[in-house]
Every structure is written in C-alpha cells, then in structure tokens.
C-alpha cells in the first residue's frame, strides 16, 4: 500500500485475536498502527508490539445491555459521537 502512495496504514479490529507471532509480524510490518477494542485482553501482545492501541468500549457495552434490558433503542448510543470519544 505504501508503494502505491499511502502515507500511513492503520488496521482497525473490533475483536482482535492476536495469537502466536502476530505481534512480532505487526511490529516488523509497514503497518503504522493497529487499533483494537478491549473485548479481548492484549496486554502481553502490546509488550511485543508498540503499534497496538486499545480502545476501551466497556461503557458502550454496558449501556447497550442496559438499553436491551429496558427495551430502549440502542440508536441513542451512536448519536453525537465525536472523534474524541
């Protein structure tokens, strides 16, 4: 991708299974950053690869469960979302 003009390469995975040599392969690759959620712990993988960044979605999941239990729309969870969130 960089050979075709990409300045940065980002990978985003919601439920990343970074098993085996995945952290080393990512670290040695041209990928600039891998963004994953905290649905799976990545502490050990992050020690082997500085390119892995974890986004905490625990509050989103809790609120989704609350909406489901109260039979409320989950659409409200995705309104007014900013880049800082």
PyMOL commands that set and color helices and strands:
alter all, ss='L'
color gray80, all
select helices_A, chain A and resi 2-4+22-28+43-48+58-69+75-78
alter helices_A, ss='H'
color red, helices_A
select strands_A, chain A and resi 10-13+33-37+52-55
alter strands_A, ss='S'
color yellow, strands_A
deselect
rebuild
show_as cartoon
